Protein backbone atom coordinates (compact mmCIF):
# COMPACT_ATOMS: atom_id res chain seq x y z
CA UNK A 1 0.00 0.00 0.00
CA UNK A 2 1.20 3.57 -0.64
CA UNK A 3 2.39 4.95 2.70
CA UNK A 4 2.13 8.77 2.42
CA UNK A 5 -0.94 10.83 3.29
CA UNK A 6 -2.67 13.05 0.77
CA UNK A 7 -1.53 16.70 0.97
CA UNK A 8 -4.54 18.85 0.10
CA UNK A 9 -3.13 21.97 1.83
CA UNK A 10 -1.33 23.97 -0.86
CA UNK A 11 -1.96 27.35 0.75
CA UNK A 12 -3.01 27.60 4.40
CA UNK A 13 -4.88 30.91 4.09
CA UNK A 14 -6.82 29.93 0.96
CA UNK A 15 -7.50 26.39 2.25
CA UNK A 16 -9.10 27.78 5.40
CA UNK A 17 -11.54 29.77 3.28
CA UNK A 18 -12.47 26.92 0.92
CA UNK A 19 -14.71 23.93 1.71
CA UNK A 20 -13.18 20.49 2.10
CA UNK A 21 -12.76 19.00 -1.41
CA UNK A 22 -14.32 15.65 -2.18
CA UNK A 23 -12.44 12.67 -3.54
CA UNK A 24 -14.12 13.27 -6.92
CA UNK A 25 -12.87 16.88 -6.91
CA UNK A 26 -9.32 15.54 -6.55
CA UNK A 27 -9.74 12.97 -9.32
CA UNK A 28 -9.92 9.97 -6.99
CA UNK A 29 -12.34 7.27 -8.11
CA UNK A 30 -13.71 4.07 -6.58
CA UNK A 31 -14.73 1.28 -8.96
CA UNK A 32 -16.37 -1.97 -7.89
CA UNK A 33 -16.04 -5.10 -10.01
CA UNK A 34 -18.93 -7.18 -11.32
CA UNK A 35 -19.84 -10.63 -9.97
CA UNK A 36 -21.25 -13.39 -12.14
CA UNK A 37 -23.72 -16.09 -11.07
CA UNK A 38 -22.75 -17.79 -7.81
CA UNK A 39 -23.86 -21.05 -6.19
CA UNK A 40 -24.70 -21.12 -2.48
CA UNK A 41 -21.66 -22.18 -0.46
CA UNK A 42 -19.23 -20.87 -3.11
CA UNK A 43 -16.28 -18.68 -2.16
CA UNK A 44 -15.71 -15.89 -4.68
CA UNK A 45 -13.58 -12.76 -5.11
CA UNK A 46 -14.98 -9.23 -5.29
CA UNK A 47 -12.49 -6.48 -6.33
CA UNK A 48 -12.83 -2.78 -5.53
CA UNK A 49 -10.26 -0.38 -7.04
CA UNK A 50 -9.33 3.10 -5.82
CA UNK A 51 -7.47 5.03 -8.55
CA UNK A 52 -6.03 8.53 -8.99
CA UNK A 53 -3.68 10.55 -11.17
CA UNK A 54 -0.21 10.29 -9.67
CA UNK A 55 1.09 13.87 -10.13
CA UNK A 56 3.89 13.16 -7.67
CA UNK A 57 1.56 12.25 -4.79
CA UNK A 58 1.07 8.95 -2.99
CA UNK A 59 -2.08 8.11 -1.02
CA UNK A 60 -2.78 6.04 2.07
CA UNK A 61 -6.16 4.36 1.45
CA UNK A 62 -7.81 2.76 4.47
CA UNK A 63 -10.86 0.44 4.20
CA UNK A 64 -13.34 1.22 7.00
CA UNK A 65 -16.11 -1.35 6.41
CA UNK A 66 -16.62 -4.99 5.48
CA UNK A 67 -18.58 -6.69 2.71
CA UNK A 68 -20.55 -8.88 5.12
CA UNK A 69 -24.29 -8.54 4.47
CA UNK A 70 -27.48 -10.62 4.47
CA UNK A 71 -26.62 -13.94 2.82
CA UNK A 72 -22.97 -12.93 2.23
CA UNK A 73 -20.01 -13.35 4.61
CA UNK A 74 -16.55 -11.83 4.22
CA UNK A 75 -13.79 -14.30 5.11
CA UNK A 76 -10.73 -12.34 3.99
CA UNK A 77 -9.37 -9.32 2.12
CA UNK A 78 -6.12 -8.60 0.29
CA UNK A 79 -4.80 -5.60 -1.58
CA UNK A 80 -2.48 -4.89 -4.49
CA UNK A 81 -1.01 -1.60 -5.77
CA UNK A 82 -0.25 -0.84 -9.41
CA UNK A 83 0.51 1.97 -11.84
CA UNK A 84 -0.42 2.41 -15.49
CA UNK A 85 -0.58 5.05 -18.19
CA UNK A 86 -4.01 6.15 -19.44
CA UNK A 87 -4.50 8.90 -22.04
CA UNK A 88 -0.88 9.93 -21.55
CA UNK A 89 -1.24 10.32 -17.77
CA UNK A 90 0.22 8.06 -15.10
CA UNK A 91 -2.50 6.55 -12.94
CA UNK A 92 -1.94 4.79 -9.60
CA UNK A 93 -4.42 2.36 -8.09
CA UNK A 94 -4.99 0.08 -5.12
CA UNK A 95 -7.25 -2.93 -5.61
CA UNK A 96 -8.86 -4.45 -2.52
CA UNK A 97 -9.98 -8.03 -3.23
CA UNK A 98 -12.64 -9.21 -0.80
CA UNK A 99 -13.03 -12.98 -0.42
CA UNK A 100 -16.72 -13.71 0.13
CA UNK A 101 -18.91 -16.74 0.83
CA UNK A 102 -22.49 -17.03 -0.47
CA UNK A 103 -24.57 -18.28 2.47
CA UNK A 104 -28.07 -17.94 1.01
CA UNK A 105 -29.86 -18.06 -2.33
CA UNK A 106 -31.71 -15.39 -4.29
CA UNK A 107 -30.97 -11.84 -5.41
CA UNK A 108 -28.44 -10.57 -2.85
CA UNK A 109 -26.39 -7.38 -2.68
CA UNK A 110 -22.76 -6.75 -1.80
CA UNK A 111 -23.04 -3.54 0.26
CA UNK A 112 -21.34 -0.23 -0.48
CA UNK A 113 -17.77 -0.37 0.85
CA UNK A 114 -16.30 2.67 2.57
CA UNK A 115 -12.72 3.99 2.44
CA UNK A 116 -10.84 6.93 3.98
CA UNK A 117 -7.77 8.88 2.90
CA UNK A 118 -6.05 10.84 5.71
CA UNK A 119 -5.25 14.47 4.87
CA UNK A 120 -3.20 17.23 6.45
CA UNK A 121 -6.41 19.21 6.92
CA UNK A 122 -7.39 16.92 9.81
CA UNK A 123 -10.59 15.55 8.28
CA UNK A 124 -10.11 12.45 6.08
CA UNK A 125 -11.58 12.16 2.62
CA UNK A 126 -14.57 9.81 2.60
CA UNK A 127 -15.26 7.48 -0.34
CA UNK A 128 -17.60 4.59 -1.02
CA UNK A 129 -18.27 2.10 -3.77
CA UNK A 130 -21.67 1.34 -5.22
CA UNK A 131 -23.64 -1.72 -4.02
CA UNK A 132 -23.33 -4.65 -6.44
CA UNK A 133 -26.11 -7.23 -7.01
CA UNK A 134 -25.29 -10.95 -6.85
CA UNK A 135 -27.53 -13.77 -8.04
CA UNK A 136 -27.03 -16.89 -5.89
CA UNK A 137 -28.57 -20.19 -6.98
CA UNK A 138 -29.13 -23.46 -5.17
CA UNK A 139 -26.66 -26.32 -5.43
CA UNK A 140 -27.76 -29.02 -7.83
CA UNK A 141 -27.49 -32.73 -6.98
CA UNK A 142 -28.57 -35.06 -9.77
CA UNK A 143 -30.53 -38.06 -8.58
CA UNK A 144 -29.45 -41.24 -10.33
CA UNK A 145 -31.87 -42.20 -13.05
CA UNK A 146 -32.52 -45.80 -14.20
CA UNK A 147 -33.46 -47.11 -10.77
CA UNK A 148 -36.73 -48.28 -9.39
CA UNK A 149 -39.33 -45.75 -8.24
CA UNK A 150 -38.95 -46.74 -4.60
CA UNK A 151 -35.15 -46.61 -4.67
CA UNK A 152 -35.27 -43.32 -6.56
CA UNK A 153 -37.56 -41.79 -3.95
CA UNK A 154 -35.24 -42.90 -1.16
CA UNK A 155 -32.23 -41.46 -2.94
CA UNK A 156 -34.05 -38.17 -3.51
CA UNK A 157 -34.99 -37.89 0.16
CA UNK A 158 -31.42 -38.69 1.20
CA UNK A 159 -30.05 -36.10 -1.21
CA UNK A 160 -32.34 -33.40 0.18
CA UNK A 161 -31.33 -34.30 3.73
CA UNK A 162 -27.65 -34.16 2.84
CA UNK A 163 -28.11 -30.82 1.10
CA UNK A 164 -29.79 -29.30 4.13
CA UNK A 165 -27.13 -30.68 6.43
CA UNK A 166 -24.35 -29.35 4.16
CA UNK A 167 -26.03 -25.98 3.97
CA UNK A 168 -26.42 -25.79 7.75
CA UNK A 169 -22.78 -26.79 8.21
CA UNK A 170 -21.63 -24.25 5.63
CA UNK A 171 -23.62 -21.54 7.38
CA UNK A 172 -22.10 -22.52 10.73
CA UNK A 173 -18.55 -22.52 9.34
CA UNK A 174 -19.13 -19.29 7.42
CA UNK A 175 -20.46 -17.56 10.55
CA UNK A 176 -17.38 -18.64 12.50
CA UNK A 177 -15.05 -17.59 9.68
CA UNK A 178 -16.87 -14.29 9.38
CA UNK A 179 -16.27 -13.47 13.05
CA UNK A 180 -12.59 -14.42 12.73
CA UNK A 181 -12.25 -12.42 9.51
CA UNK A 182 -13.88 -9.38 11.14
CA UNK A 183 -11.40 -9.58 14.04
CA UNK A 184 -8.44 -9.95 11.68
CA UNK A 185 -9.72 -7.05 9.57
CA UNK A 186 -9.80 -4.77 12.63
CA UNK A 187 -6.28 -5.84 13.61
CA UNK A 188 -4.92 -5.13 10.11
CA UNK A 189 -6.51 -1.65 10.13
CA UNK A 190 -4.99 -1.07 13.59
CA UNK A 191 -1.57 -2.08 12.23
CA UNK A 192 -1.81 0.59 9.54
CA UNK A 193 -2.21 3.23 12.28
CA UNK A 194 0.64 1.98 14.49
CA UNK A 195 2.90 4.95 13.66
CA UNK A 196 0.27 7.68 13.34
CA UNK A 197 -2.31 7.18 16.08
CA UNK A 198 -2.12 8.54 19.62
CA UNK A 199 -0.42 5.79 21.69
CA UNK A 200 -3.00 5.75 24.48
CA UNK A 201 -5.98 5.68 22.12
CA UNK A 202 -4.27 3.05 19.99
CA UNK A 203 -3.71 0.74 22.99
CA UNK A 204 -7.27 1.20 24.23
CA UNK A 205 -8.59 0.31 20.78
CA UNK A 206 -6.40 -2.81 20.81
CA UNK A 207 -7.83 -3.68 24.24
CA UNK A 208 -11.35 -3.38 22.84
CA UNK A 209 -10.51 -5.82 20.02
CA UNK A 210 -8.96 -8.25 22.52
CA UNK A 211 -12.15 -8.09 24.60
CA UNK A 212 -14.18 -9.04 21.51
CA UNK A 213 -11.92 -12.07 21.02
CA UNK A 214 -12.20 -13.12 24.68
CA UNK A 215 -15.98 -12.60 24.66
CA UNK A 216 -16.30 -14.97 21.69
CA UNK A 217 -13.87 -17.45 23.26
CA UNK A 218 -15.80 -17.72 26.53
CA UNK A 219 -19.30 -17.02 25.19
CA UNK A 220 -19.62 -13.73 27.06
CA UNK A 221 -20.87 -10.27 26.22
CA UNK A 222 -17.95 -7.97 25.34
CA UNK A 223 -19.17 -5.43 27.90
CA UNK A 224 -18.85 -8.10 30.63
CA UNK A 225 -15.24 -9.01 29.85
CA UNK A 226 -12.68 -8.06 32.53
CA UNK A 227 -9.26 -9.03 31.25
CA UNK A 228 -7.54 -8.35 34.59
CA UNK A 229 -9.85 -10.75 36.42
CA UNK A 230 -9.52 -13.46 33.78
CA UNK A 231 -5.72 -13.22 33.94
CA UNK A 232 -5.75 -13.43 37.76
CA UNK A 233 -8.04 -16.48 37.56
CA UNK A 234 -5.59 -18.21 35.22
CA UNK A 235 -8.00 -18.26 32.29
CA UNK A 236 -5.78 -16.18 30.01
CA UNK A 237 -2.31 -17.65 30.27
CA UNK A 238 0.42 -15.52 28.69
CA UNK A 239 -1.73 -12.36 28.65
CA UNK A 240 -0.12 -10.80 31.74
CA UNK A 241 2.21 -8.34 29.98
CA UNK A 242 -0.41 -7.29 27.44
CA UNK A 243 -3.03 -6.61 30.14
CA UNK A 244 -0.46 -4.57 32.10
CA UNK A 245 0.07 -2.39 29.01
CA UNK A 246 -3.70 -1.82 28.75
CA UNK A 247 -3.85 -0.84 32.43
CA UNK A 248 -0.95 1.56 31.97
CA UNK A 249 -2.72 3.16 28.99
CA UNK A 250 -5.94 3.59 31.00
CA UNK A 251 -4.39 5.06 34.13
CA UNK A 252 -1.06 6.44 33.01
CA UNK A 253 -0.51 6.64 29.31
CA UNK A 254 2.45 8.41 27.83
CA UNK A 255 4.02 8.68 24.40
CA UNK A 256 5.34 5.45 22.88
CA UNK A 257 7.38 4.84 19.77
CA UNK A 258 5.76 3.15 16.81
CA UNK A 259 7.99 0.09 17.11
CA UNK A 260 6.76 -0.48 20.68
CA UNK A 261 3.16 -0.47 19.47
CA UNK A 262 4.15 -2.81 16.63
CA UNK A 263 5.64 -5.32 19.09
CA UNK A 264 2.51 -5.09 21.25
CA UNK A 265 0.39 -5.69 18.12
CA UNK A 266 2.44 -8.76 17.21
CA UNK A 267 2.04 -10.16 20.72
CA UNK A 268 -1.73 -9.66 20.65
CA UNK A 269 -1.96 -11.33 17.21
CA UNK A 270 -0.09 -14.38 18.57
CA UNK A 271 -2.24 -14.60 21.72
CA UNK A 272 -5.43 -14.49 19.64
CA UNK A 273 -4.08 -16.97 17.08
CA UNK A 274 -4.54 -14.56 14.16
CA UNK A 275 -2.24 -15.07 11.15
CA UNK A 276 -1.16 -11.85 9.45
CA UNK A 277 -0.56 -13.27 5.95
CA UNK A 278 -3.27 -15.25 4.17
CA UNK A 279 -2.94 -17.20 0.92
C-alpha positions in Angstrom: 0.0 0.0 0.0 1.2 3.6 -0.6 2.4 5.0 2.7 2.1 8.8 2.4 -0.9 10.8 3.3 -2.7 13.1 0.8 -1.5 16.7 1.0 -4.5 18.8 0.1 -3.1 22.0 1.8 -1.3 24.0 -0.9 -2.0 27.3 0.7 -3.0 27.6 4.4 -4.9 30.9 4.1 -6.8 29.9 1.0 -7.5 26.4 2.2 -9.1 27.8 5.4 -11.5 29.8 3.3 -12.5 26.9 0.9 -14.7 23.9 1.7 -13.2 20.5 2.1 -12.8 19.0 -1.4 -14.3 15.7 -2.2 -12.4 12.7 -3.5 -14.1 13.3 -6.9 -12.9 16.9 -6.9 -9.3 15.5 -6.5 -9.7 13.0 -9.3 -9.9 10.0 -7.0 -12.3 7.3 -8.1 -13.7 4.1 -6.6 -14.7 1.3 -9.0 -16.4 -2.0 -7.9 -16.0 -5.1 -10.0 -18.9 -7.2 -11.3 -19.8 -10.6 -10.0 -21.2 -13.4 -12.1 -23.7 -16.1 -11.1 -22.7 -17.8 -7.8 -23.9 -21.0 -6.2 -24.7 -21.1 -2.5 -21.7 -22.2 -0.5 -19.2 -20.9 -3.1 -16.3 -18.7 -2.2 -15.7 -15.9 -4.7 -13.6 -12.8 -5.1 -15.0 -9.2 -5.3 -12.5 -6.5 -6.3 -12.8 -2.8 -5.5 -10.3 -0.4 -7.0 -9.3 3.1 -5.8 -7.5 5.0 -8.5 -6.0 8.5 -9.0 -3.7 10.5 -11.2 -0.2 10.3 -9.7 1.1 13.9 -10.1 3.9 13.2 -7.7 1.6 12.3 -4.8 1.1 9.0 -3.0 -2.1 8.1 -1.0 -2.8 6.0 2.1 -6.2 4.4 1.4 -7.8 2.8 4.5 -10.9 0.4 4.2 -13.3 1.2 7.0 -16.1 -1.4 6.4 -16.6 -5.0 5.5 -18.6 -6.7 2.7 -20.6 -8.9 5.1 -24.3 -8.5 4.5 -27.5 -10.6 4.5 -26.6 -13.9 2.8 -23.0 -12.9 2.2 -20.0 -13.3 4.6 -16.5 -11.8 4.2 -13.8 -14.3 5.1 -10.7 -12.3 4.0 -9.4 -9.3 2.1 -6.1 -8.6 0.3 -4.8 -5.6 -1.6 -2.5 -4.9 -4.5 -1.0 -1.6 -5.8 -0.3 -0.8 -9.4 0.5 2.0 -11.8 -0.4 2.4 -15.5 -0.6 5.0 -18.2 -4.0 6.2 -19.4 -4.5 8.9 -22.0 -0.9 9.9 -21.5 -1.2 10.3 -17.8 0.2 8.1 -15.1 -2.5 6.5 -12.9 -1.9 4.8 -9.6 -4.4 2.4 -8.1 -5.0 0.1 -5.1 -7.2 -2.9 -5.6 -8.9 -4.4 -2.5 -10.0 -8.0 -3.2 -12.6 -9.2 -0.8 -13.0 -13.0 -0.4 -16.7 -13.7 0.1 -18.9 -16.7 0.8 -22.5 -17.0 -0.5 -24.6 -18.3 2.5 -28.1 -17.9 1.0 -29.9 -18.1 -2.3 -31.7 -15.4 -4.3 -31.0 -11.8 -5.4 -28.4 -10.6 -2.9 -26.4 -7.4 -2.7 -22.8 -6.7 -1.8 -23.0 -3.5 0.3 -21.3 -0.2 -0.5 -17.8 -0.4 0.8 -16.3 2.7 2.6 -12.7 4.0 2.4 -10.8 6.9 4.0 -7.8 8.9 2.9 -6.0 10.8 5.7 -5.3 14.5 4.9 -3.2 17.2 6.5 -6.4 19.2 6.9 -7.4 16.9 9.8 -10.6 15.6 8.3 -10.1 12.4 6.1 -11.6 12.2 2.6 -14.6 9.8 2.6 -15.3 7.5 -0.3 -17.6 4.6 -1.0 -18.3 2.1 -3.8 -21.7 1.3 -5.2 -23.6 -1.7 -4.0 -23.3 -4.7 -6.4 -26.1 -7.2 -7.0 -25.3 -11.0 -6.9 -27.5 -13.8 -8.0 -27.0 -16.9 -5.9 -28.6 -20.2 -7.0 -29.1 -23.5 -5.2 -26.7 -26.3 -5.4 -27.8 -29.0 -7.8 -27.5 -32.7 -7.0 -28.6 -35.1 -9.8 -30.5 -38.1 -8.6 -29.5 -41.2 -10.3 -31.9 -42.2 -13.1 -32.5 -45.8 -14.2 -33.5 -47.1 -10.8 -36.7 -48.3 -9.4 -39.3 -45.7 -8.2 -39.0 -46.7 -4.6 -35.1 -46.6 -4.7 -35.3 -43.3 -6.6 -37.6 -41.8 -4.0 -35.2 -42.9 -1.2 -32.2 -41.5 -2.9 -34.0 -38.2 -3.5 -35.0 -37.9 0.2 -31.4 -38.7 1.2 -30.1 -36.1 -1.2 -32.3 -33.4 0.2 -31.3 -34.3 3.7 -27.6 -34.2 2.8 -28.1 -30.8 1.1 -29.8 -29.3 4.1 -27.1 -30.7 6.4 -24.4 -29.4 4.2 -26.0 -26.0 4.0 -26.4 -25.8 7.8 -22.8 -26.8 8.2 -21.6 -24.3 5.6 -23.6 -21.5 7.4 -22.1 -22.5 10.7 -18.6 -22.5 9.3 -19.1 -19.3 7.4 -20.5 -17.6 10.6 -17.4 -18.6 12.5 -15.1 -17.6 9.7 -16.9 -14.3 9.4 -16.3 -13.5 13.1 -12.6 -14.4 12.7 -12.3 -12.4 9.5 -13.9 -9.4 11.1 -11.4 -9.6 14.0 -8.4 -9.9 11.7 -9.7 -7.1 9.6 -9.8 -4.8 12.6 -6.3 -5.8 13.6 -4.9 -5.1 10.1 -6.5 -1.6 10.1 -5.0 -1.1 13.6 -1.6 -2.1 12.2 -1.8 0.6 9.5 -2.2 3.2 12.3 0.6 2.0 14.5 2.9 4.9 13.7 0.3 7.7 13.3 -2.3 7.2 16.1 -2.1 8.5 19.6 -0.4 5.8 21.7 -3.0 5.8 24.5 -6.0 5.7 22.1 -4.3 3.0 20.0 -3.7 0.7 23.0 -7.3 1.2 24.2 -8.6 0.3 20.8 -6.4 -2.8 20.8 -7.8 -3.7 24.2 -11.4 -3.4 22.8 -10.5 -5.8 20.0 -9.0 -8.3 22.5 -12.2 -8.1 24.6 -14.2 -9.0 21.5 -11.9 -12.1 21.0 -12.2 -13.1 24.7 -16.0 -12.6 24.7 -16.3 -15.0 21.7 -13.9 -17.5 23.3 -15.8 -17.7 26.5 -19.3 -17.0 25.2 -19.6 -13.7 27.1 -20.9 -10.3 26.2 -17.9 -8.0 25.3 -19.2 -5.4 27.9 -18.9 -8.1 30.6 -15.2 -9.0 29.8 -12.7 -8.1 32.5 -9.3 -9.0 31.3 -7.5 -8.3 34.6 -9.9 -10.7 36.4 -9.5 -13.5 33.8 -5.7 -13.2 33.9 -5.7 -13.4 37.8 -8.0 -16.5 37.6 -5.6 -18.2 35.2 -8.0 -18.3 32.3 -5.8 -16.2 30.0 -2.3 -17.6 30.3 0.4 -15.5 28.7 -1.7 -12.4 28.7 -0.1 -10.8 31.7 2.2 -8.3 30.0 -0.4 -7.3 27.4 -3.0 -6.6 30.1 -0.5 -4.6 32.1 0.1 -2.4 29.0 -3.7 -1.8 28.8 -3.9 -0.8 32.4 -1.0 1.6 32.0 -2.7 3.2 29.0 -5.9 3.6 31.0 -4.4 5.1 34.1 -1.1 6.4 33.0 -0.5 6.6 29.3 2.5 8.4 27.8 4.0 8.7 24.4 5.3 5.4 22.9 7.4 4.8 19.8 5.8 3.2 16.8 8.0 0.1 17.1 6.8 -0.5 20.7 3.2 -0.5 19.5 4.2 -2.8 16.6 5.6 -5.3 19.1 2.5 -5.1 21.2 0.4 -5.7 18.1 2.4 -8.8 17.2 2.0 -10.2 20.7 -1.7 -9.7 20.7 -2.0 -11.3 17.2 -0.1 -14.4 18.6 -2.2 -14.6 21.7 -5.4 -14.5 19.6 -4.1 -17.0 17.1 -4.5 -14.6 14.2 -2.2 -15.1 11.2 -1.2 -11.9 9.4 -0.6 -13.3 6.0 -3.3 -15.3 4.2 -2.9 -17.2 0.9 
